[in-house]
Amino acid sequence: FNAHNIIVVGKEGDHYFVSDPIMETFATMTDYELERVRFARGPLAPHGQLYYPKASREVTNTEMKQAIITGIKRNVQHMLYIPGNIAGVKGIAYTARKIKKWRDTLGVEKSRSYLAQLVRMQEEIGTGGGGFRFIYAAFLQQAYDYFKADELLAISKQFTKAGDLWRDAAIQASGIYKGRLSTQKDYEDMGDYLIEIAGIEKNAFKALGSTVKKLRTL
């Protein structure tokens, strides 16, 4: 689907070997198939774009530190300061409030379908959920090696906690869409997980926003 990245890792004859994050093994594509993918139509069409390394060299310590600072600043901006209420931590809380109403407004069957899709996008093919919080926590631990700022380790623990809660929320959602859980309280509990997550991540990103100013001097 569009807005998705794949990595071509090799070629043999007319076949390319493709690594895709939603597949457990390499896939193969012909020249024709790869061209169709690159020029797929529809929303967020890729227009044939591709990117590749031109040369290999060692990244300097200064470059790495600047990349870390830039990445953190961008994530803080995206999670805290994007206008509106459907993105970042505000989007998490917004979704939580919606979920609490789904059983009454959508009915049991449709609300189950919505939750199944939410978890699928969150944990399997999307960029949310527990796995990405654990990755970000690990990133902050690695960033500590460059800056020796204790705040990075403390904030890393907050993201690990958020990741655990995302996994708990996914388990709660799976119980609902598989029919093991069905009461309004079950939907309330699902929403409460996300509200707690939104609070933890809001505090964590605010702390990162303050910490990144300190990193510039280290």
N, CA, C and O of each residue as an XYZ file, in Angstrom:
872
protein
N       0.836     -1.180      0.000
C       0.000      0.000      0.000
C       0.886      1.250      0.000
O       2.055      1.194      0.380
N       0.315      2.368     -0.428
C       1.094      3.602     -0.497
C       1.512      4.067      0.898
O       0.928      3.663      1.903
N       2.529      4.918      0.939
C       3.117      5.400      2.198
C       3.807      4.267      2.951
O       3.871      4.278      4.180
N       4.318      3.297      2.211
C       4.977      2.136      2.807
C       6.364      1.993      2.183
O       6.531      2.196      0.981
N       7.351      1.646      2.997
C       8.713      1.492      2.508
C       9.105      0.021      2.438
O       8.794     -0.756      3.340
N       9.786     -0.352      1.367
C      10.389     -1.677      1.262
C      11.864     -1.497      0.921
O      12.271     -0.457      0.404
N      12.655     -2.517      1.215
C      14.093     -2.460      0.951
C      14.460     -3.574     -0.021
O      14.203     -4.749      0.242
N      15.059     -3.198     -1.140
C      15.562     -4.182     -2.096
C      16.986     -4.544     -1.688
O      17.868     -3.685     -1.674
N      17.209     -5.801     -1.360
C      18.499     -6.219     -0.811
C      19.351     -6.999     -1.811
O      20.511     -7.298     -1.526
N      18.798     -7.332     -2.971
C      19.587     -8.072     -3.951
C      18.795     -8.326     -5.218
O      17.590     -8.077     -5.277
N      19.490     -8.825     -6.230
C      18.842     -9.128     -7.507
C      19.507    -10.338     -8.138
O      20.726    -10.494     -8.077
N      18.697    -11.190     -8.740
C      19.197    -12.361     -9.457
C      18.380    -12.517    -10.728
O      17.202    -12.871    -10.678
N      19.004    -12.254    -11.859
C      18.271    -12.281    -13.116
C      17.241    -11.169    -13.161
O      17.571     -9.995    -12.988
N      15.994    -11.543    -13.395
C      14.893    -10.582    -13.477
C      14.161    -10.424    -12.145
O      13.128     -9.757    -12.080
N      14.687    -11.030    -11.089
C      13.990    -11.024     -9.812
C      14.761    -10.231     -8.754
O      15.970    -10.395     -8.591
N      14.039     -9.377     -8.047
C      14.595     -8.610     -6.940
C      14.211     -9.287     -5.629
O      13.113     -9.825     -5.493
N      15.131     -9.253     -4.668
C      14.853     -9.771     -3.331
C      14.482     -8.589     -2.438
O      15.238     -7.626     -2.308
N      13.306     -8.685     -1.829
C      12.732     -7.550     -1.110
C      12.541     -7.896      0.363
O      12.013     -8.953      0.710
N      12.985     -6.977      1.218
C      12.731     -7.084      2.654
C      11.592     -6.135      3.001
O      11.673     -4.932      2.752
N      10.544     -6.685      3.571
C       9.365     -5.896      3.930
C       9.106     -6.087      5.423
O       9.100     -7.225      5.892
N       8.893     -5.013      6.183
C       8.755     -5.149      7.637
C       7.546     -5.955      8.089
O       7.502     -6.378      9.244
N       6.557     -6.184      7.217
C       5.395     -6.958      7.649
C       5.484     -8.417      7.221
O       4.545     -9.184      7.436
N       6.611     -8.810      6.613
C       6.794    -10.203      6.202
C       7.956    -10.820      6.973
O       8.941    -10.145      7.269
N       7.837    -12.088      7.291
C       8.854    -12.760      8.090
C      10.037    -13.230      7.256
O      11.114    -13.464      7.804
N       9.865    -13.373      5.948
C      10.946    -13.818      5.074
C      11.045    -12.877      3.879
O      10.150    -12.067      3.641
N      12.148    -12.991      3.126
C      12.300    -12.177      1.924
C      11.225    -12.536      0.897
O      10.805    -13.688      0.788
N      10.795    -11.525      0.153
C       9.887    -11.734     -0.970
C      10.655    -11.496     -2.262
O      11.718    -10.875     -2.244
N      10.133    -11.979     -3.376
C      10.758    -11.732     -4.678
C       9.771    -11.003     -5.577
O       8.563    -11.232     -5.518
N      10.315    -10.117     -6.416
C       9.496     -9.363     -7.359
C      10.237     -9.266     -8.680
O      11.462     -9.153     -8.706
N       9.489     -9.311     -9.778
C      10.093     -9.120    -11.091
C      10.255     -7.629    -11.364
O       9.724     -6.795    -10.631
N      10.993     -7.299    -12.428
C      11.124     -5.895    -12.838
C       9.749     -5.248    -12.998
O       9.506     -4.140    -12.520
N       8.868     -5.956    -13.671
C       7.533     -5.421    -13.951
C       6.756     -5.181    -12.661
O       6.109     -4.145    -12.504
N       6.821     -6.138    -11.739
C       6.084     -6.002    -10.480
C       6.619     -4.848     -9.643
O       5.846     -4.097     -9.047
N       7.945     -4.705     -9.599
C       8.528     -3.619     -8.823
C       8.165     -2.262     -9.421
O       7.922     -1.300     -8.693
N       8.132     -2.193    -10.745
C       7.749     -0.932    -11.395
C       6.298     -0.578    -11.075
O       5.976      0.589    -10.856
N       5.440     -1.567    -11.050
C       4.035     -1.312    -10.703
C       3.917     -0.785     -9.279
O       3.116      0.110     -9.010
N       4.709     -1.336     -8.373
C       4.687     -0.883     -6.981
C       5.185      0.554     -6.878
O       4.580      1.377     -6.190
N       6.284      0.856     -7.563
C       6.877      2.193     -7.465
C       5.970      3.267     -8.040
O       6.014      4.414     -7.596
N       5.157      2.917     -9.010
C       4.294      3.903     -9.659
C       2.811      3.628     -9.385
O       1.949      3.919    -10.214
N       2.534      3.063     -8.212
C       1.143      2.822     -7.823
C       0.388      4.148     -7.723
O       0.961      5.180     -7.373
N      -0.884      4.100     -8.030
C      -1.710      5.300     -7.975
C      -2.480      5.358     -6.664
O      -2.425      4.438     -5.848
N      -3.197      6.458     -6.482
C      -4.021      6.605     -5.296
C      -3.440      7.609     -4.323
O      -2.427      8.242     -4.617
N      -4.079      7.765     -3.148
C      -3.582      8.706     -2.134
C      -2.149      8.383     -1.722
O      -1.785      7.215     -1.586
N      -1.345      9.411     -1.525
C       0.056      9.262     -1.106
C       0.844      8.410     -2.102
O       1.694      7.613     -1.705
N       0.564      8.579     -3.376
C       1.261      7.812     -4.414
C       2.765      8.063     -4.355
O       3.181      9.203     -4.153
N       3.594      7.024     -4.528
C       5.049      7.175     -4.389
C       5.729      7.861     -5.566
O       6.847      8.355     -5.420
N       5.079      7.904     -6.735
C       5.644      8.560     -7.925
C       7.025      8.019     -8.295
O       7.864      8.757     -8.812
N       7.259      6.752     -8.036
C       8.510      6.127     -8.438
C       9.710      6.455     -7.575
O      10.834      6.097     -7.926
N       9.500      7.126     -6.454
C      10.634      7.557     -5.636
C      11.396      6.365     -5.059
O      10.809      5.350     -4.684
N      12.708      6.515     -5.000
C      13.554      5.549     -4.319
C      14.773      6.282     -3.778
O      15.112      7.367     -4.249
N      15.418      5.696     -2.807
C      16.620      6.306     -2.250
C      17.628      5.206     -1.943
O      17.266      4.065     -1.657
N      18.892      5.577     -2.010
C      19.948      4.580     -1.863
C      21.231      5.284     -1.431
O      21.410      6.469     -1.711
N      22.128      4.561     -0.747
C      23.413      5.163     -0.340
C      24.358      5.287     -1.524
O      24.498      4.352     -2.312
N      25.002      6.429     -1.651
C      25.983      6.624     -2.719
C      27.375      6.175     -2.289
O      28.174      5.721     -3.108
N      27.648      6.307     -1.009
C      28.983      5.949     -0.521
C      28.878      5.510      0.928
O      27.916      5.838      1.622
N      29.868      4.774      1.371
C      29.911      4.309      2.748
C      31.090      4.952      3.461
O      32.219      4.918      2.972
N      30.819      5.535      4.617
C      31.889      6.136      5.410
C      31.490      6.121      6.877
O      30.321      5.927      7.211
N      32.448      6.323      7.726
C      32.185      6.376      9.154
C      31.459      7.678      9.505
O      31.849      8.757      9.058
N      30.417      7.566     10.298
C      29.706      8.751     10.778
C      30.463      9.300     11.980
O      30.798      8.558     12.903
N      30.730     10.595     11.965
C      31.496     11.194     13.056
C      30.638     11.317     14.307
O      29.409     11.298     14.238
N      31.296     11.443     15.440
C      30.605     11.609     16.709
C      29.747     12.869     16.696
O      28.630     12.879     17.215
N      30.277     13.923     16.102
C      29.534     15.186     16.019
C      28.274     15.023     15.185
O      27.212     15.522     15.557
N      28.386     14.328     14.061
C      27.215     14.102     13.206
C      26.162     13.267     13.924
O      24.966     13.541     13.818
N      26.601     12.262     14.645
C      25.657     11.411     15.354
C      24.923     12.197     16.441
O      23.710     12.058     16.605
N      25.660     13.014     17.175
C      25.036     13.807     18.233
C      24.020     14.788     17.658
O      22.951     14.994     18.233
N      24.359     15.388     16.525
C      23.425     16.323     15.902
C      22.179     15.597     15.404
O      21.069     16.119     15.513
N      22.360     14.400     14.859
C      21.213     13.618     14.384
C      20.290     13.246     15.544
O      19.068     13.284     15.405
N      20.869     12.891     16.675
C      20.069     12.545     17.857
C      19.247     13.744     18.309
O      18.054     13.621     18.585
N      19.891     14.900     18.383
C      19.190     16.116     18.803
C      18.065     16.456     17.830
O      16.948     16.770     18.243
N      18.368     16.390     16.537
C      17.359     16.703     15.521
C      16.173     15.747     15.612
O      15.020     16.172     15.535
N      16.457     14.459     15.777
C      15.388     13.470     15.870
C      14.509     13.674     17.087
O      13.284     13.588     16.993
N      15.124     13.945     18.231
C      14.347     14.163     19.450
C      13.472     15.403     19.313
O      12.292     15.375     19.663
N      14.045     16.488     18.806
C      13.273     17.724     18.634
C      12.072     17.492     17.725
O      10.980     17.993     17.994
N      12.270     16.741     16.661
C      11.178     16.491     15.717
C      10.081     15.651     16.368
O       8.894     15.912     16.167
N      10.476     14.646     17.145
C       9.474     13.814     17.806
C       8.697     14.589     18.860
O       7.487     14.411     19.001
N       9.387     15.444     19.595
C       8.700     16.284     20.580
C       7.666     17.163     19.884
O       6.533     17.293     20.348
N       8.069     17.761     18.768
C       7.155     18.614     18.009
C       5.936     17.824     17.529
O       4.803     18.287     17.664
N       6.163     16.646     16.975
C       5.064     15.861     16.421
C       4.122     15.334     17.501
O       2.912     15.266     17.287
N       4.658     14.968     18.639
C       3.819     14.363     19.669
C       3.111     15.381     20.556
O       2.090     15.063     21.166
N       3.639     16.599     20.634
C       3.053     17.581     21.556
C       2.415     18.782     20.889
O       1.457     19.343     21.419
N       2.926     19.188     19.735
C       2.568     20.517     19.245
C       1.918     20.560     17.866
O       1.720     21.651     17.331
N       1.581     19.428     17.274
C       0.839     19.461     16.014
C      -0.570     19.990     16.298
O      -1.227     19.503     17.217
N      -1.048     20.977     15.528
C      -2.391     21.529     15.775
C      -3.483     20.465     15.639
O      -3.327     19.484     14.912
N      -4.580     20.679     16.346
C      -5.689     19.740     16.283
C      -5.623     18.704     17.388
O      -4.723     18.725     18.228
N      -6.585     17.802     17.375
C      -6.679     16.826     18.466
C      -6.597     15.377     18.007
O      -6.952     14.471     18.763
N      -6.132     15.140     16.772
C      -6.109     13.756     16.274
C      -4.693     13.224     16.080
O      -4.521     12.124     15.554
N      -3.683     13.973     16.490
C      -2.292     13.523     16.328
C      -1.566     13.632     17.660
O      -1.982     14.367     18.555
N      -0.468     12.884     17.772
C       0.351     12.959     18.973
C      -0.380     12.450     20.206
O      -1.305     11.645     20.104
N       0.043     12.927     21.370
C      -0.579     12.466     22.615
C      -2.041     12.892     22.691
O      -2.853     12.201     23.306
N      -2.384     14.020     22.076
C      -3.794     14.433     22.037
C      -4.617     13.439     21.229
O      -5.774     13.175     21.554
N      -4.027     12.893     20.187
C      -4.719     11.900     19.379
C      -4.964     10.606     20.139
O      -5.992      9.955     19.952
N      -4.017     10.232     21.000
C      -4.200      9.026     21.820
C      -5.386      9.206     22.758
O      -6.235      8.322     22.875
N      -5.439     10.368     23.431
C      -6.548     10.641     24.346
C      -7.875     10.755     23.592
O      -8.913     10.306     24.079
N      -7.833     11.352     22.415
C      -9.036     11.477     21.580
C      -9.573     10.097     21.213
O     -10.776      9.850     21.299
N      -8.684      9.208     20.808
C      -9.090      7.846     20.465
C      -9.671      7.129     21.676
O     -10.645      6.385     21.558
N      -9.069      7.355     22.839
C      -9.564      6.729     24.067
C     -11.012      7.125     24.340
O     -11.843      6.284     24.682
N     -11.301      8.410     24.184
C     -12.675      8.879     24.433
C     -13.653      8.292     23.422
O     -14.790      7.971     23.765
N     -13.210      8.154     22.181
C     -14.061      7.557     21.155
C     -14.364      6.091     21.467
O     -15.504      5.643     21.350
N     -13.330      5.353     21.864
C     -13.498      3.923     22.143
C     -14.547      3.698     23.226
O     -15.334      2.755     23.152
N     -14.553      4.564     24.225
C     -15.519      4.411     25.316
C     -16.963      4.531     24.828
O     -17.881      4.049     25.491
N     -17.170      5.165     23.682
C     -18.522      5.360     23.143
C     -18.877      4.354     22.049
O     -20.037      4.254     21.650
N     -17.888      3.613     21.567
C     -18.106      2.759     20.398
C     -19.203      1.720     20.598
O     -20.002      1.482     19.693
N     -19.247      1.107     21.765
C     -20.224      0.024     21.974
C     -21.647      0.541     21.795
O     -22.497     -0.141     21.222
N     -21.900      1.749     22.289
C     -23.241      2.322     22.187
C     -23.510      2.924     20.816
O     -24.621      2.813     20.298
N     -22.505      3.558     20.226
C     -22.728      4.275     18.964
C     -22.591      3.380     17.734
O     -23.240      3.625     16.718
N     -21.760      2.355     17.815
C     -21.505      1.498     16.655
C     -22.158      0.126     16.755
O     -22.392     -0.533     15.743
N     -22.446     -0.294     17.969
C     -22.917     -1.653     18.171
C     -21.754     -2.595     18.427
O     -20.601     -2.259     18.155
N     -22.057     -3.765     18.947
C     -21.009     -4.700     19.369
C     -20.165     -5.177     18.195
O     -18.937     -5.148     18.272
N     -20.794     -5.613     17.112
C     -20.043     -6.196     16.004
C     -19.124     -5.181     15.329
O     -17.953     -5.468     15.079
N     -19.653     -4.000     15.037
C     -18.846     -2.995     14.347
C     -17.736     -2.475     15.242
O     -16.624     -2.235     14.773
N     -18.023     -2.298     16.524
C     -16.984     -1.819     17.439
C     -15.867     -2.845     17.575
O     -14.702     -2.475     17.719
N     -16.208     -4.126     17.532
C     -15.178     -5.173     17.558
C     -14.295     -5.074     16.318
O     -13.072     -5.190     16.404
N     -14.922     -4.858     15.170
C     -14.164     -4.727     13.923
C     -13.230     -3.525     13.976
O     -12.088     -3.605     13.523
N     -13.707     -2.416     14.525
C     -12.875     -1.216     14.649
C     -11.662     -1.486     15.531
O     -10.547     -1.081     15.205
N     -11.885     -2.171     16.647
C     -10.779     -2.458     17.561
C      -9.776     -3.413     16.929
O      -8.569     -3.271     17.128
N     -10.273     -4.385     16.168
C      -9.361     -5.313     15.494
C      -8.465     -4.561     14.522
O      -7.266     -4.829     14.452
N      -9.034     -3.623     13.771
C      -8.237     -2.841     12.830
C      -7.265     -1.927     13.563
O      -6.132     -1.738     13.120
N      -7.704     -1.363     14.680
C      -6.826     -0.485     15.455
C      -5.589     -1.243     15.928
O      -4.467     -0.753     15.798
N      -5.796     -2.439     16.475
C      -4.666     -3.227     16.975
C      -3.774     -3.672     15.822
O      -2.550     -3.687     15.950
N      -4.381     -4.030     14.710
C      -3.590     -4.443     13.541
C      -2.672     -3.309     13.094
O      -1.487     -3.530     12.847
N      -3.209     -2.111     12.989
C      -2.397     -0.969     12.570
C      -1.387     -0.592     13.648
O      -0.288     -0.129     13.345
N      -1.764     -0.792     14.894
C      -0.914     -0.396     16.015
C       0.278     -1.323     16.195
O       1.411     -0.864     16.343
N       0.027     -2.614     16.182
C       1.053     -3.575     16.580
C       1.692     -4.337     15.419
O       2.782     -4.885     15.579
N       1.039     -4.385     14.251
C       1.548     -5.232     13.179
C       2.144     -4.450     12.020
O       3.287     -4.696     11.634
N       1.382     -3.502     11.454
C       1.875     -2.824     10.253
C       1.950     -1.316     10.416
O       2.375     -0.621      9.493
N       1.553     -0.801     11.553
C       1.597      0.647     11.761
C       2.828      1.074     12.532
O       3.754      0.290     12.741
N       2.826      2.326     12.951
C       3.989      2.876     13.653
C       3.650      3.263     15.085
O       4.264      4.169     15.649
N       2.699      2.595     15.659
C       2.343      2.878     17.043
C       2.531      1.640     17.891
O       3.208      0.692     17.493
N       1.926      1.660     19.065
C       1.927      0.466     19.883
C       3.179      0.254     20.708
O       4.100      1.071     20.712
N       3.183     -0.884     21.413
C       4.251     -1.164     22.352
C       5.618     -1.297     21.728
O       6.596     -0.776     22.263
N       5.706     -1.988     20.602
C       7.009     -2.247     19.993
C       7.793     -0.988     19.713
O       8.998     -0.937     19.959
N       7.128      0.025     19.204
C       7.834      1.250     18.855
C       8.215      2.052     20.094
O       9.182      2.813     20.064
N       7.473      1.891     21.174
C       7.882      2.547     22.428
C       9.138      1.878     22.979
O      10.035      2.555     23.484
N       9.202      0.568     22.883
C      10.402     -0.133     23.338
C      11.611      0.259     22.486
O      12.714      0.429     23.006
N      11.398      0.400     21.175
C      12.485      0.832     20.294
C      12.954      2.232     20.676
O      14.154      2.503     20.715
N      12.003      3.117     20.955
C      12.382      4.490     21.298
C      13.094      4.536     22.647
O      14.021      5.324     22.836
N      12.665      3.702     23.575
C      13.360      3.616     24.860
C      14.804      3.165     24.653
O      15.718      3.696     25.283
N      15.009      2.186     23.772
C      16.366      1.716     23.478
C      17.187      2.811     22.804
O      18.377      2.959     23.082
N      16.550      3.581     21.918
C      17.236      4.707     21.268
C      17.743      5.709     22.306
O      18.872      6.187     22.202
N      16.927      6.026     23.295
C      17.348      6.986     24.317
C      18.494      6.428     25.161
O      19.380      7.171     25.583
N      18.472      5.116     25.405
C      19.586      4.499     26.127
C      20.875      4.592     25.320
O      21.944      4.836     25.881
N      20.779      4.401     24.009
C      21.960      4.529     23.154
C      22.407      5.985     23.055
O      23.602      6.267     22.968
N      21.446      6.908     23.069
C      21.794      8.329     23.034
C      22.593      8.723     24.272
O      23.435      9.619     24.220
N      22.323      8.052     25.376
C      23.069      8.327     26.610
C      24.562      8.091     26.414
O      25.380      8.786     27.016
N      24.924      7.126     25.583
C      26.339      6.843     25.337
C      27.058      8.038     24.724
O      28.273      8.176     24.869
N      26.308      8.906     24.037
C      26.917     10.072     23.392
C      26.884     11.317     24.272
O      27.738     12.192     24.135
N      25.906     11.405     25.174
C      25.744     12.652     25.930
C      25.949     12.497     27.435
O      26.209     13.484     28.124
N      25.834     11.276     27.957
C      25.972     11.022     29.392
C      25.034     11.903     30.216
O      25.401     12.385     31.287
N      23.832     12.103     29.709
C      22.809     12.863     30.430
C      21.865     11.866     31.099
O      21.162     11.118     30.419
N      21.851     11.856     32.432
C      21.043     10.884     33.159
C      19.556     10.996     32.835
O      18.810     10.024     32.956
N      19.135     12.187     32.424
C      17.723     12.379     32.088
C      17.276     11.423     30.980
O      16.132     10.968     30.979
N      18.164     11.121     30.048
C      17.808     10.229     28.943
C      17.437      8.834     29.446
O      16.508      8.210     28.933
N      18.163      8.353     30.446
C      17.868      7.028     30.990
C      16.550      7.033     31.751
O      15.776      6.079     31.669
N      16.296      8.110     32.492
C      15.043      8.203     33.243
C      13.841      8.262     32.298
O      12.822      7.614     32.539
N      13.967      9.040     31.227
C      12.863      9.155     30.265
C      12.687      7.845     29.502
O      11.569      7.479     29.139
N      13.785      7.145     29.260
C      13.707      5.842     28.601
C      12.804      4.891     29.381
O      12.041      4.128     28.788
N      12.890      4.938     30.700
C      12.049      4.073     31.534
C      10.572      4.420     31.378
O       9.714      3.539     31.443
N      10.275      5.704     31.172
C       8.883      6.108     30.966
C       8.324      5.510     29.675
O       7.171      5.083     29.624
N       9.158      5.486     28.633
C       8.689      4.909     27.371
C       8.550      3.392     27.464
O       7.675      2.809     26.824
N       9.397      2.758     28.250
C       9.235      1.324     28.479
C       7.918      1.046     29.192
O       7.212      0.093     28.861
N       7.591      1.889     30.177
C       6.309      1.744     30.879
C       5.145      1.943     29.916
O       4.162      1.204     29.957
N       5.262      2.951     29.045
C       4.215      3.184     28.048
C       4.084      1.985     27.114
O       2.973      1.599     26.749
N       5.216      1.396     26.727
C       5.184      0.222     25.863
C       4.462     -0.944     26.509
O       3.688     -1.645     25.856
N       4.718     -1.152     27.804
C       4.018     -2.221     28.523
C       2.510     -1.989     28.514
O       1.729     -2.925     28.341
N       2.108     -0.728     28.702
C       0.684     -0.409     28.714
C       0.051     -0.552     27.333
O      -1.102     -0.967     27.218
N       0.806     -0.209     26.278
C       0.296     -0.422     24.918
C       0.029     -1.902     24.684
O      -0.974     -2.265     24.070
N       0.920     -2.755     25.169
C       0.711     -4.194     25.017
C      -0.514     -4.648     25.827
O      -1.302     -5.469     25.359
N      -0.665     -4.114     27.032
C      -1.844     -4.448     27.837
C      -3.125     -4.005     27.132
O      -4.131     -4.715     27.141
N      -3.071     -2.815     26.517
C      -4.237     -2.310     25.791
C      -4.566     -3.207     24.601
O      -5.736     -3.458     24.310
N      -3.531     -3.689     23.917
C      -3.753     -4.580     22.775
C      -4.398     -5.891     23.219
O      -5.260     -6.430     22.526
N      -3.979     -6.397     24.372
C      -4.578     -7.624     24.907
C      -6.042     -7.387     25.266
O      -6.901     -8.227     25.000
N      -6.318     -6.226     25.878
C      -7.700     -5.876     26.205
C      -8.551     -5.793     24.939
O      -9.666     -6.313     24.894
N      -8.015     -5.134     23.915
C      -8.750     -4.997     22.654
C      -8.997     -6.356     22.007
O     -10.079     -6.609     21.477
N      -7.988     -7.231     22.052
C      -8.159     -8.553     21.438
C      -9.227     -9.353     22.165
O      -9.958    -10.130     21.550
N      -9.316     -9.162     23.483
C     -10.371     -9.838     24.236
C     -11.755     -9.387     23.806
O     -12.704    -10.171     23.791
N     -11.856     -8.100     23.454
C     -13.150     -7.570     23.010
C     -13.496     -8.081     21.617
O     -14.599     -8.579     21.390
N     -12.533     -7.953     20.666
C     -12.918     -8.331     19.302
C     -13.003     -9.839     19.095
O     -13.553    -10.293     18.092
N     -12.469    -10.617     20.026
C     -12.646    -12.068     19.941
C     -13.870    -12.549     20.716
O     -14.198    -13.735     20.709
N     -14.546    -11.601     21.389
C     -15.788    -11.942     22.058
C     -15.658    -12.391     23.496
O     -16.663    -12.708     24.133
N     -14.436    -12.428     24.031
C     -14.269    -12.837     25.427
C     -14.717    -11.735     26.377
O     -15.153    -12.009     27.495
N     -14.607    -10.478     25.924
C     -15.035     -9.323     26.704
C     -16.082     -8.570     25.895
O     -15.925     -8.397     24.686
N     -17.147     -8.124     26.549
C     -18.216     -7.502     25.759
C     -19.000     -6.421     26.489
O     -19.867     -5.792     25.882
N     -18.730     -6.183     27.762
C     -19.517     -5.203     28.500
C     -19.008     -3.789     28.244
O     -17.907     -3.596     27.728
N     -19.828     -2.799     28.613
C     -19.407     -1.411     28.478
C     -18.171     -1.136     29.315
O     -17.310     -0.351     28.917
N     -18.076     -1.780     30.482
C     -16.897     -1.583     31.328
C     -15.631     -2.025     30.618
O     -14.574     -1.427     30.823
N     -15.709     -3.052     29.793
C     -14.534     -3.504     29.047
C     -14.054     -2.425     28.082
O     -12.851     -2.234     27.904
N     -14.998     -1.721     27.461
C     -14.631     -0.607     26.584
C     -14.081      0.561     27.400
O     -13.148      1.241     26.975
N     -14.664      0.784     28.570
C     -14.161      1.838     29.455
C     -12.720      1.538     29.864
O     -11.869      2.428     29.875
N     -12.459      0.283     30.199
C     -11.099     -0.107     30.594
C     -10.121      0.083     29.440
O      -8.991      0.526     29.647
N     -10.554     -0.251     28.225
C      -9.705     -0.056     27.047
C      -9.362      1.420     26.885
O      -8.205      1.771     26.658
N     -10.366      2.279     27.001
C     -10.111      3.710     26.899
C      -9.204      4.214     28.003
O      -8.355      5.075     27.772
N      -9.381      3.679     29.208
C      -8.555      4.121     30.338
C      -7.083      3.779     30.120
O      -6.203      4.544     30.516
N      -6.813      2.634     29.494
C      -5.421      2.302     29.165
C      -4.805      3.409     28.312
O      -3.697      3.871     28.586
N      -5.531      3.828     27.280
C      -4.980      4.830     26.365
C      -4.854      6.194     27.029
O      -3.913      6.936     26.746
N      -5.790      6.531     27.908
C      -5.690      7.808     28.622
C      -4.453      7.817     29.514
O      -3.744      8.821     29.587
N      -4.196      6.706     30.189
C      -2.992      6.624     31.023
C      -1.734      6.721     30.168
O      -0.775      7.393     30.545
N      -1.737      6.053     29.021
C      -0.595      6.113     28.103
C      -0.359      7.538     27.638
O       0.780      8.005     27.613
N      -1.438      8.236     27.265
C      -1.309      9.615     26.790
C      -0.662     10.493     27.851
O       0.169     11.344     27.532
N      -1.037     10.291     29.112
C      -0.448     11.079     30.192
C       1.033     10.796     30.374
O       1.831     11.718     30.544
N       1.399      9.525     30.337
C       2.810      9.153     30.492
C       3.643      9.724     29.350
O       4.712     10.291     29.575
N       3.150      9.571     28.130
C       3.929     10.034     26.980
C       3.985     11.557     26.914
O       4.991     12.118     26.480
N       2.930     12.225     27.335
C       2.964     13.688     27.375
C       4.068     14.162     28.314
O       4.850     15.045     27.964
N       4.128     13.575     29.502
C       5.170     13.955     30.458
C       6.557     13.600     29.939
O       7.507     14.362     30.119
N       6.671     12.444     29.296
C       7.971     12.006     28.787
C       8.473     12.940     27.694
O       9.646     13.313     27.691
N       7.605     13.320     26.773
C       8.039     14.205     25.691
C       8.295     15.623     26.187
O       9.170     16.310     25.658
N       7.548     16.072     27.192
C       7.853     17.375     27.779
C       9.237     17.353     28.420
O      10.006     18.305     28.289
N       9.547     16.260     29.114
C      10.873     16.129     29.719
C      11.954     16.082     28.652
O      13.033     16.648     28.829
N      11.666     15.406     27.541
C      12.631     15.362     26.440
C      12.850     16.746     25.848
O      13.971     17.103     25.487
N      11.770     17.528     25.749
C      11.897     18.880     25.220
C      12.832     19.732     26.048
O      13.588     20.541     25.512
N      12.779     19.548     27.367
C      13.688     20.285     28.247
C      15.099     19.723     28.172
O      16.074     20.474     28.191
N      15.204     18.404     28.087
C      16.513     17.755     28.069
C      17.289     18.072     26.805
O      18.508     18.238     26.851
N      16.591     18.161     25.664
C      17.291     18.373     24.398
C      18.009     19.724     24.387
O      19.015     19.885     23.696
N      17.502     20.685     25.143
C      18.189     21.978     25.244
C      19.537     21.812     25.948
O      20.515     22.482     25.615
N      19.566     20.907     26.926
C      20.811     20.636     27.642
C      21.799     19.886     26.758
O      23.008     20.098     26.850
N      21.283     19.009     25.901
C      22.165     18.195     25.064
C      23.012     19.047     24.136
O      24.130     18.665     23.790
N      22.497     20.187     23.732
C      23.245     21.052     22.818
C      24.558     21.528     23.428
O      25.488     21.887     22.706
N      24.632     21.532     24.748
C      25.837     22.041     25.414
C      26.819     20.940     25.771
O      27.904     21.216     26.282
N      26.444     19.680     25.504
C      27.294     18.552     25.918
C      28.136     18.032     24.763
O      28.905     17.088     24.937
